[in-house]
Amino acid sequence: MLRIVMLVPLSEHISLTTMTLSVINLIRKKTKNNFFRSFFYFSLTDHSINKTNFIKKYFSDNIITLKNIDFSNQYLNSNQYHILVNQVIDQCYKKKDINGFILIQGINRKQNPDADKINYEVSQNVNAEVIFLENLKNCSLECIDQKKNKITTFLKFNQYRYILGMIINNINSPFIKKQYNFIEKLNIIYNSKKNKVSCDIKNDTFFKDNFFSVLVSIPWNNNLLKPSIIDICNFLDAKIISVKNKTNSIVKKIIIFDENYAKIRVKDYKNALFFIGLSRLEKFIQDVLLKLKINKISGLILTGVSKLTKNVLYLTNILKDINIPIFFVSTNTIITLSKLQKFNFNINFYNTAYIDKILHYTFSYLKNINLNVCSYNLVNSYKKYSPKEFCYHLKMLAKKNVKRIILPESYEPRILKAALISNNLGIAECVLLGKEKKIFKIANDNGIYLSKNIQIIDPDMIRQNYVSRLLELRKNKGITEFSAINQLKDNVVLATLLLECDKVDGLVSGSINTTANTIRPALQIIKTNPIYSLVSSIFFMLFPEEVRIYGDCAININPTAEELAEIAIQSANSAKNFGIDPRVAMLSYSSGYSGHGEQVEKVRNATSIVKLKQPHFIIDGPIQYDAAISKKVAQLKIPNSSILGSANVFIFPDLNSGNITYKAVQRSSGLICIGPMLQGLRKPVNDLSRGALIEDIVYTIALTAIQSS
C-alpha cells in the first residue's frame, strides 16, 4: 500500500526545509521495520543540486528526488504548469503498487502567489494526505486572530479531501508578551484529548463537518538560533572539567582574556564564551570573574592544558559553585582560535550539526504522532479520482491493451491532432478514413506532422467490399443494393461496418456529425449486446473532489422502470470498468417514502429491480440529488440510506431531467465533461460534441479503447 503525504504551508514564513526534514525523520523512524519499505520525497520547487545531494546524503538512498518539477515560476493553468502536474501524477501512479511513502513538500506564497491553488490541485490529484504547517514566530495576539480568520477562509475555498492535521511551530515566541494558547484561539481546531469541538463553534455546521486536529505544537526555542557551547566544544574536541548548569547555552560572542583584560569589564559579556590561557587563569579568577555577573556567561575554555594537573584542579575547584561549564584544550589560544575560524557560526541548511540539533528537538515533539492511525481515511474509503488523475488513469488503462480505433472524420484538423497525440502516447492505434493526399494537405496546413504509423484507409478502395454485408444486416428492413451503396458513401456508416467486421476495435465520431448520424448506424449495424435490452449513455463529470457518472443523458427519452434499472446496471458496470467503485443514486424529486406519484413509483420500482438482479450493489432510491451527495442532508431525510451522501453514479428518471442537469452543471461549474459514452452495444462506438476540444477527443479515444478491451 502506498501512502502519499503532502506538507502544505499556510503562510510565507514557514521553514519548509526544517519541517520537511523533521517529517522525513519521523516517517523513517516510525515506519522502520514495518511494511513501509520504500520512501520517496520530492519538492514542488527548489531542486538545486546542493539541496538534492544533501538530502540524499543525509537520508541515504531511501529518498528519490524527482527532477524538473518546479512550480515556483509557473503561472496557474499555463501549458507548462499542466505538464508539471501531470508529471507529479505520473510519478506517483508508477509507484502505486509499492509498500511505502511518498512525501511531497508543498510551495508557499513567497515562492508563487498561486501557491494555495497549486498545493490544493496537486494534493487532490494524487489523493495525498495533507499536513498543514503554520508558524507563530514573532506573532502578536492580533496577528494570531488574523491567522485564524485566514485559515477559516482558506479551508472554505479549498475543500481538502484527506487532512491529517496541523503542525504548529514556534509557539509563544518572544514577541508575545504573555503565554497565549493558540490552540484554543484557533476555532477550527479539533481537541482530540477532550474529544469534542471547541464550544464556541459547536453550532457552526462548517466547522462541525471540517474540523481537524493539531498533531503537535512545537515551542519556540532560542537555543536553535545560535550555536551552543557544546557545538563549539565538540568542534574543538574540548574536554569538560566542571559543569553545574546546562551545557547547551548559546554563544553569541567570543572574548579572549589576554593582557588587555582590563577592557573586558566595560564590555557586554552576556552569552559570551571566554578563551583563557592556563597561565592567566588565576588572574582571570581574581580580577575579572568574581567581579562579573557570571550567570550570564556561556562558558570558559582553558587553552594550553594538556592534562589536568594539581594546579589546574586547584584553580577550577575555587569555582566549584560556578554556574557555567568549563572546558579545556591542549592547543594554545592562537592555534585554538585559528581552528575556530573554520566553525560555521552562520547556521544554514547544509550544516549537518545544526540539522542534527533541529531534528533532535523537533522529533522530541513529533514522536508522539501515530502515522498508522491519524485520520488515515484512504484505508476504509472508496476510491475517488480527481479530474487530472482520472484523465491520467484513462490513458494508463488504454495503454494496457492498445486497440485500433477508427476515426471517420479525417478531414477535421482536431481529429488529426488527436490521432497523432493518441498514437504518440500509445493510447490507441488510430485509423483514419479518407483520401491520403487530402489528409496530409490538411495536416500540413495546420502544422500537424502525422506519423507514418497512423494507418489511412481510402474509402473509395473498400466501399464496394461492404455492400453485401450491409444488405445482409439490413435485409429485414427491405434495403436495396442501390440504397446500400448510397448509405456507404457516408464514412460513418462505412466505419461502422469496418467495426462490425472486426477490422477495427472501436469507433469515435461526432466532431462534425450530429449525434444521430453517429448513433443511428451503430444501432442498426452493431446492435445491442445480447445481455442487454437497450443502449444507454453516461457522462463522466469531473468534479474537483471526485468523478461522478450521470446517466442516461443522451439516448432514452422516457425509460420504463425495467429500462431504468438496466441503465443503472450498465452505468454501475461501466464505473467498475474505469476503476470507480459504484455507489448508485436513483434520482427523483422525493427521497425515500416522503413523496408519491407516477415518476416516484417508477424510480422506486427500478431500484427494487436492481437490488433483485444485483444484490451486492450499493444503491438507493428514490433519492433527491442533495441527499445523494450530502451526508448531512441524507441523515435528515433518509438516515438509513446505504449511500448516505456518498453517491457517485446518478441515474436520472428521464432524458429531459438528465440532459438539462448535465449541461447546467457543466456550464455553470466549468467542469470537464467526458461523453456521452455509449453502453450496451456489442462493440464500442462513441459520440463527440461538435465543439469538442482536442483533449476531449483524446480522452474519448481512450474511453473507446478501454471499452473494447
N, C-alpha and C positions, 0 to 999 in steps of 0.2 A: 504494500500500500504506500502510495506517495502522498506526502503532506507538503503543501506549499504555504509558507508563512511569509507575509509581507509586512515590513515596517513602514508605517505611514506617519511622517512628521506633521504636526498640526500647526507649527509656526516656523518662522525663518531661523530661529536661534537654537534649534536642536543640534546637538553634537552627534550627527549621524554616524560618523566613523566610530566614536566611542560606544554608542548604543548598539551599533551593528556588531562590533567585536564582542561586546558583552553577551548579546543574544546568541551569537555563534558559539561562544564558550559555554553558555547554558545548554544549548542543544547538544553539543558534543559530550558534555558531562552527563546530562540527563539521559541520553539515548545510548550511552556506552554499554556494550554487551547485550543490547536488546535487538529486536528485529530491524531497526532502522540502520541498515548497514552503510548506506551511502549518504553523502551530504554535498549539496551544491549551493553555491552562492553567486549572485550577481547583483550589480547595482544598475539603476536606470541612468546613471551618469557617472562621470569621473572614472574613466578606465585608463588612467595613467599607468605607464609601465612600472613605476616605482611602487605605487599602491598595490597593483596586482601582484607583483613579485613578493611584496612584503606579506600580503595576506597568505599567499601560497606557502611562503617560508615559515610564517608563524603558526599556521594551522595545518602544515604538511600537505599531502596530496589529496586530502579528502574534499578539498574545495576546487571546483572548476569554475573559472570566470568566463563569462560569455562576452566575446569581443564585439565591437562595433554596435553596441547598444548604448546610445547617448541621447536622452530626450532633452537635455538642457538647452539646446539651441533650436529645437524643432517647434514650429507652430502647430497648434492643435488642428487636426483634420488636413494637414498638408500630406502630399503623397509620401514623403519620407517618413512622416510620423506613422502612417498606416503600415508602412513596411516594417518599422521598428516594432510596433505592436504585434504584427504577425510573426516576427522573428521570436519574440518572447513566447508567444503561444506555441510556436513550432518547437522550441527548445524544451518547454515544459511537457508538451504532448509526447515527445520522443522518450521521456523518462517516466511516463505514467505507469509503467508496469514494474518499476523498481520499488524496493522497500527502502525508503529514505526520505530525506528532507530537501526541499529547495527553499532557500531564504532569499527574498528579494528586498533590496534596500531601495525604498522609495525616493522621491525627489521633493525638495522643499521650494517654497515660493521664491526664495532668493535665487535659486538656480533656474526657475522657469515660472513666469506669472500664472501659467495654466497648471501648476503642479497638482492642485486638488483634483482637477478633472482627469489629468493623466494618471495619477495614482488610482483613482476610482476605476477608470476604464481598464487599466492593466490588471488590477486585483479581481475585478468581476470576470474578465475574460479568461483567467486561469484558475478561477474558483479558489482564490487564496484566502487563508485565514488571516485576518488583519489585526496587528497590534499597533495602536496609536501611540505616538511618542509626544510628550508635552514637557516643556521646560519652564520652571518658575524662577530661574536665576534673575535677580535684580527686579523682581515684580513687586509693585506696591499693591495695596488692597484694591485700589481702583483698577489696576491692571488685571488682577485676578478676576474681577467682575466682568471685565471686557472679554477675557478669555472664555469665561463660562458662556457668555452670550454668543461668541463666535463659534464655539463648539456646538451649541444648540442649533444655530443656523446651518452650520456645516453638515450636521447629521440629517437635517430635514431635506437638504438638497442632494445629499449623497447617501442613498439607501444601501449601505454596505450589506452584503449577504451574510458573511461569516465574520463576526467580530469576537476575537479572543479577549480583548480588554485594552487597558491603557497602562503604559509605564510613565510615571511622572518623575522627572529628575530635578535635582536641586531644590527640594522642598525647604522652605524657610531660609533662604539665602539672606545675607546681612542687610540688604535693603529693607526687608520687612522688619519694622521696629519691634513687633511683638510676635509671639508664636501665633500662627494662623493655620487653621485646619482647612486646607484646600479641598480635601475630600468631602467635607461637609458643605463647603461653599458651592461646590460644583454640583448643581442639582441633578445632572444626568447620571450621576454615579450610582451604581448598584452596590449596596453594602452586603457582601457575601457572608460576613460573620453574623450579622443580625438577621440575614435572610429576609430583608424587606426593603422596599423602595423608600427613599427619603420622604418624610411625612409631608413636606411642602409640595410634593409633586404627585401625591398618591391619586389625585383626581385628574391628572393630566394624561389623556389617552396616548399621546405621542410617546411620552417617556415610559409609560407602562408597557408599550409594545417594543421599545427600542433601547432599554437600559443595557448597560454593560458594566463590567467590573473593573476596578483599578487592580491590576495584577500586582503592582508593587510601587511604593513611593520611596525614592532614594534621596536621603537628606543631602543638603549642600555640605561640602567638605573642603575647607580651605587648604588642608594638607595636600590635596591633589593638585593644587595650582602651582606649587613651587617644589623644588627638590627638598627632601628631608635630610637631616644629618646622617641618617642611615644610608641613604642613596650615595652621599658623598663619601662616607667612610668605607662603604663596600667598594666603591670605585678605587679608592686609595689603598685598599686592603689594610685598613687600620684596625688595630685590636682594641677592644674595650677594656677599661680598667675599672671604672666605677659608674654605676647608674642608679639613681633613685627614682627619677621621673621617667616619663615615656621617652623612648629614643626616636620617635618619629616626628619630632618637632621640625618645623620648616626652617629653611635657611634663606634669608633674603640678602645677606651680605657677608663678605669675608673680611675680617680685621686681623692684621698682623701685629703682634706685640714685639716691637723692636726698640731701638734706642730712643725713638720718638714717642714712646708710650705715654708721655705726659699729655699729648694732644688727644688721646683717646677719651679722656674724661669729658670733653666737650662735644663728643660725637653722639649721634643716636645709635645705640647699640642693641636696640630691640631686634630679636630674631637674627642676631649676629653669631657667626662661628669664628672663634678665636684660634689662630695658629700661634703656638708659643714654643720657642726653642727651650730645650731642657735646662740650659744654663740660665734662662731668665724666669723659670717657673716660680722661684722663691720671691723674686722681685714683683712678679705679677700678683702673687697672693697678698703680699704686704701692702703694696702701693695702689693696686687697682681693684682687684676682685672683691675684697672685703669692704670697699667703699662704694661699690656699684649695687644697683638693684639686680642681683644676679638671677632672679627668677625669670627675667626677660631674655637672658642669653640662651641661644640654641644649644651650644656645646663648646667643648675645648678639645683641641687636638694637639698633643705634645709631639714635637718633631725631634729627630735625632735620638730616639730611645730604642736601642737595640734589644734591651731586656729590662725587666722590672727589677732594678737594684733597690737596696735598702733605702737609699736616699730618695728615689722616686716614690716608693711606697710610703715613706715617712711624710713627704710633701703632700701626696694625694690623700693621706689619712687625715691631714689637717682639714681637708674639705669633705670629710665623710658625710656631713649633713647637707652638702650642696644639692641643689635641685636640678642639676643639669648633667648630661652624660659626659664622660671623659674618655678620650681615645688616645692611642699613641701609634706613631710610625717610626721606622728605623731611619728613614732618609731625613736629611736636614731640611730646613724651611724652604730654601731656594729650590731644591730639587722637587720637593713635595708640591710647591706652588706651580712649578713648571709642568708637572704631571697633571695638575688640576685644570690647567688651561684647556686640556682636551675633553674635559667633562662638559656635557651639554646642559647648560643652565636654562636654555630656552626649550623647554619640553615641547616635543612635537609628535606627530603621528608615528614617525618611523623609529622612535626611541623605545626599544623593547623593554627597558627598565620601567619606563613610565606606563607602558601598556600592561606590564605585569601588575603594577600598583593599581591601575584603573580596574583591571579585571578582578583582582582580588577583592577590591572594595565593592564593586557593583555585584559581583557574584554572591557576596555575603547577604545581599538583599534578594537577588533574583532566584537563589537556590530553592526557595520555597514554592516557586511556580511549578505546578504539576502539568507537564506538557501532554500527558496522556488523557487527562480528564477535563482540562479547562475549556469548556464550551466548544468542544470539537463536534460541530453539527454535521459534518460530512459523513460521519460513520453511520448514523441512523436516519439519514435523509435521502430522498431520491435525487437522482442526477438532474442538475439544472444547467442548461447551456446558455452562455451569454451570446450575443449576436456574432461577434468575431470568432468565438470558439466554435459555434455551431457551423459557421461557414467553413472554418478550417476542418472541422470534423467531416463535413460533406466531401471535401477534397480527399481526405485520407481514406474514407470508405470507398470512394470511386477508384482510387489508385490500387486497391487490393486486387481487383479483377477488372482490368482495362477492357472496356466494351466499345463496340463500333456504333456510333450514334450518327444518324443521317440528318442532314440539315438541308431541306428542300429550298429554302430561301437564300440561295447562294449569291445573289446579286446585291444583297444588302450589306454595306460595309461593317455594320455592327456584328453581323453573323460571321463574317470573315475574320474579324479581330478576335471574337470569342472562340472561334475554331482554332486559331493559332495559339491562343493562351491555353486552351484546354489540352491541345497536343503537347505544348512545351511543358506543362505541369504534370503531364501523364495522367490526366483525369479521364480522358477518353480518346479513342481514335475517331476523329471526326471525318465524315464522308460528305462531300459537297455534291449537290445535284445541279448541273448546269454546264454551259459551254466553257471549256478551259480557257480559251483566249479572252473571253469576256470577263471571266472571274479574275484573271491575272491583271487585266487592264484596270478593273475597278479597284483591286487591291493596291496596285502601284499608284493610282491616282490619289489614294487615301493614305499613302505611306505605310501600307501593310505588306510585309515581306513574307509571303506564305511559304511554309516549309514544303519540301518535296515529299515529306511523309504523309501529307494530307491528300487523301485519295479524292479525285474528281471524276464523277461519272457523267457522261454526256447522255441526257435523257433521250435524245433522238436515236441513239445507237441501241437502246434497250427497250424502248417503249413497246414495240411490237411483240416482244417476248412475253409480255404480261397480259395481253388481251384475253387469251384463253382462260387464264387463271381468274381474271375479273369476271368473265362470263360464268364460270363455274360457281364462284362465290355468290353471285347475284342472280342466279338463274331463277330462283323462286320469286324474284321481283320483276321478271319479264324483261330483263335488259337485253338489248340487241347489240350486235357487233359494232354497228355504227356508233351507238351510244357509248359503248365501252371504249372505243378509240378516242372519242371526244373527251370522255372523263379522264383518260390517261394523259391528255395534254396538260392537265393540272399536275404540277410537280408534287403537290402534297399527296394526291391520290397515288401517283407512281411511287413515291417514297413509302407510303403506307403498304403498298404491295410488296416492295422490297423487304420491309419488316416482316410481313406475313409469311414470306418465303424464306425467312431466316438468313437473308443476305446481310442484314444488319441487326443490331440488338435493341435499338430504341430510336425514337423519332422526336425531334423538337422543332416546332413551327409556331407562327403567330406574330412575328415581328412586323410583317406587312400583311398578313392574312387575318381575317376575323376568327374569333373563337369557333364559330360554327364551321368554317372551312377547314379547321384543324381537327375538330372532334368528330364531325359527321363521317368522314372516311374511316376513322378509327372504329366507330360504332358499326359501320357497315361491313368492314373488311376484317379487322382484328377481332372484334366482337368480345363479349363478356367472358371472363374466366368462369369455367363450369361450376366452381364452388360458390359463385355469387349470382345474384339475380339482377343486379344493376351496376351501373358505373356511376361513381360519385367523384367529388373533388375535395381537396383540402388546401389550405394556405398555411404556410409556416410564418407566423407573426413573430418577428424577432424583437421582443421587448428587452429593455436594458437588463432586467433581472433574470429573465429566462425566455425560452422559446415556447410559444403556445400554438396550438393547432386549431384552426377553425374549419368546420365542415358542416354541411355542404354549401358552398357559397357561389357555385358556378353552374351546376348541372340540373339537379332535380328541383322542380318548381314547388310542388306541394306533396312531399312524400307521405305515404301512409305510415302507420305505426310500425308495420313489418319492415318497410323500406327504411324508415328512420333508424330502426335497430340495426339493420345491415350497414347503414352508413357509419354508425357508431363503431361497429365491429371492424369494418375496413379501416377507419381512421385510427383506432387503437392499434391495430396490427401494423399500420404504416408507421406510427410513432415508434413502436418497438424496433422496426427495421432501421430506424435512424438513431437508435440509441437513447430514445426518450421513454422513460417508464410511464405509461399512460395512466392518467387519473381523469376519468371521463365525467363531464358535466352535461346532462341532458337539459338544455336551457328551455325556460318557459317564463311567462310573466308572473308566476307564483312559485313559492317554494314549499315542498312537502305537500301537506293536505290543507294549506291555507286558502287555496282557490279552486274553483271548479269551472268547467266549460269544455267544449269540444277539443280545443287545442291542448289544454292542460291534460285531458284524459289521453289524448294521442301520445303525448310525451311520457305519461305515466305508464301506459301500456308498452311503449317502445323500451322503456327502462326495464320492465319486467321480462320482456323477451330476451334482452341482452343478458340479464342475470341468469336466465334459464339456460341459454346457449353457452354462455361464458361465465360460469360461477366464480372464477378466480379474478375477474375484472374488478378493479376499484372504480365504482361508478355510482352516481347519484342523480336522481331526477324524479319529478320536475324540480328544477332549481333556478333561481334568479342569478343573473351574472354577478351581482355584488356578493351574494352568499357563496358563489363558486370560487371567488378569488380572495375573499377577506375572512380570516379566521374569526375576527370579532363579530362580523355580521352573521356568519354561519352559526356561531354559538347562540345568537339571539333568535335566529329564525328556525334553524334545524340543528340543534345541538348534538344530535346523534348521527349526523352526516358522516359517511365513510370518507369523504374527501376533505371536509372541514376547512374550506377556504384554500385548498391547495390544488385545484384543478389545473390541468394543462392541455386537455383536449376538450374542446367546446363544440357541441353538436346543436346546431340551430334547427328550430322546428320547420322552417321553410326557406326557400331561396330568397324571398323578399327580405326577411329579417337578417339572414346571413350575409347577403351581398351588401346591404346597407351598412351593417355593422363593420365588416372588414374594411370597407372603403373609408368610413368615418374614422375609425381608429387609425388606419394607416396615414391618412392625410392630416388629421388633427395632431397626431403624436410624432409624425415624421419617421415612422418605423420602416425598417427594411422588411419587405413582404415578398416571400418566395412562393410562387404558384400562379395559377392553380396547378396542382399535381393531380393527375387523374389516377383513380384507383378502381380496381375491379375489372380492368381489361386483361386479356390474355397476355399481351405484350405492352411495354410502356410507351405511351405517347403523351407528350406534354405540350401545353399551350403557353405562349409568351404574350405578355402585354405588348401592344403596338408601340408603347412608349418605353419598352424595356431598355435598361442600360446594358452596356457590355458585361458588367459584373453580374447583372441579373441573369443574362443568357448563360454565362459560365456556370453559375450555380444550378440553373435548370438542366444544363447538360450533365452536371454531376448527379443531380437527383435522378435523372433518367437512367444513367449508368448504374446507379445503386439499385434501382428497381429491377433492372434486368439481371442482376446477379442471382 
